[in-house]
């Protein structure tokens, strides 16, 4: 049985400045977004220039951070934050929602498309393959922090892990690594390979939304529900209920794109 090593959450200290692992993972994700985006910009048929990429990264960063934080506030602990509004700004205490980040990014893409007179489907299809590696490193940040651990697992499971942060000594699934694999690496490979050649407008975005929703829905069966929420209707978690609309919308968008083509 493995035991989580309880990494120091601070990756680098430079005098009074401390860089946390989670923040560093975000920076790596944004950096990869830009590098992979530069490669895709060379293909003129994608409809996004190098200058467009700079703006996309800027708007995307704002969308991820604001959407992720406000999504957590609204989806997971609205009663607490509405009664303690100043705590909304205490991002160093954790609390980001992937689904909220999605909404923030979608709003950012809509604004970018409108201000640059581009189709939102063109923008979405360009961006979709660049996002999953950000999920990969984000979930690695969760694992390093020893947070969002999994449900109880059989002690015979070779990779079952005790998270001292849980304080119960129970062998658990390292669900953060499951999410990093499915939402990150697998989704990246599927969407990237599918988008190598021209596809109907909206098909890549639909595949991405459907793929993320499915990956998150599956992994939630191994992830410990938040203690202040527990399981909900039909024994599904809040994350699963938030993933269902993504799956349905992604599937609908993909089918619509194929038929429209």
Residue pairs with C-beta under 8 A, 6 or more apart in sequence:
1 155
1 160
1 161
1 162
1 171
2 159
2 160
2 161
2 162
2 174
3 161
3 162
3 164
4 146
4 149
4 161
4 162
4 163
4 164
4 165
4 174
6 146
6 164
6 165
7 21
7 144
7 145
7 146
9 20
9 21
9 22
9 144
9 145
10 18
10 19
10 20
10 21
11 19
11 20
11 21
11 24
12 18
12 19
12 24
13 19
20 92
21 141
21 144
21 145
22 94
22 138
22 141
22 142
22 144
22 145
24 141
25 137
25 138
25 140
25 141
25 144
26 64
26 134
26 137
26 138
26 141
28 137
29 133
29 134
29 135
29 136
29 137
29 138
30 57
30 60
30 61
30 134
32 130
32 133
32 134
32 137
33 57
33 60
33 130
33 131
33 133
33 134
34 53
34 57
36 129
36 130
36 133
37 48
37 53
37 56
37 57
37 126
37 130
38 50
38 53
40 46
40 48
40 126
40 129
40 130
41 48
41 49
41 50
41 52
41 53
45 198
46 122
46 125
46 126
47 118
47 119
47 122
47 126
48 56
48 118
48 122
48 123
48 126
52 112
52 116
52 118
55 112
55 116
56 109
56 112
56 123
56 126
56 127
59 108
59 109
59 111
59 112
60 105
60 108
60 109
60 127
62 104
62 108
63 101
63 104
63 105
63 106
63 107
63 108
63 109
64 101
64 104
64 105
64 134
65 104
66 104
67 97
67 100
67 101
67 102
67 103
67 104
67 105
67 107
68 96
68 97
68 98
68 100
68 101
68 104
69 88
69 91
69 95
69 96
69 97
69 100
70 88
70 100
70 104
71 96
71 97
71 98
71 99
71 100
71 101
71 102
71 103
71 104
72 95
72 96
72 97
72 100
73 81
73 88
73 95
74 100
75 97
75 99
75 100
75 238
75 242
76 95
76 97
76 226
76 228
76 229
76 238
77 95
77 228
80 87
81 87
81 88
87 93
94 145
94 147
98 135
98 138
98 216
99 239
99 242
99 243
99 246
102 212
102 246
105 127
105 131
109 120
109 123
109 124
109 127
110 120
112 118
112 123
113 119
113 120
113 122
113 123
119 201
121 201
121 202
121 205
121 257
122 201
124 202
124 204
124 205
125 195
125 199
125 201
125 202
125 203
125 204
125 205
128 191
128 195
128 204
128 205
128 207
128 208
129 188
129 191
129 192
129 195
129 204
129 208
131 208
132 183
132 184
132 185
132 187
132 188
132 191
132 208
132 212
133 184
133 185
133 188
135 179
135 180
135 183
135 184
135 187
135 212
136 180
136 183
136 184
136 185
136 188
137 180
137 184
139 176
139 177
139 179
139 180
139 183
139 184
140 176
140 180
142 148
142 176
142 179
143 174
143 176
143 177
143 180
146 163
146 164
146 165
147 165
147 176
148 175
148 176
148 223
148 224
149 161
149 163
149 165
149 166
149 172
149 173
149 174
149 175
149 176
149 223
149 224
150 172
150 173
150 174
150 175
150 176
150 178
150 222
150 223
150 224
151 172
151 173
151 175
151 221
151 222
151 223
151 224
152 170
152 171
152 172
153 160
153 171
153 172
153 173
154 160
154 171
155 171
157 171
157 173
159 174
160 171
160 172
160 173
161 171
161 172
161 173
161 174
162 169
162 170
162 171
162 172
163 172
166 172
166 224
172 224
173 222
173 223
175 219
175 222
175 223
175 224
178 219
178 222
178 223
179 215
179 216
179 219
179 223
182 215
182 218
182 219
183 212
183 215
183 216
183 219
186 215
187 208
187 211
187 212
187 215
190 207
190 211
191 204
191 207
191 208
191 211
194 203
194 204
194 207
195 204
199 257
200 257
200 258
200 260
200 261
201 257
201 260
201 261
202 253
202 254
202 256
202 257
202 260
203 253
203 254
203 257
203 258
203 261
205 250
205 253
206 250
206 251
206 252
206 253
206 254
206 255
206 256
206 257
207 250
207 254
208 250
209 246
209 247
209 249
209 250
209 253
210 246
210 247
210 250
210 251
210 254
211 250
212 243
212 246
212 250
213 243
213 244
213 245
213 246
213 247
213 250
214 243
214 247
216 239
216 240
216 243
216 246
217 239
217 240
217 243
217 244
217 247
220 236
220 237
220 239
220 240
220 243
223 237
223 239
225 231
225 237
225 238
226 237
226 238
229 237
229 238
231 237
232 238
232 241
233 241
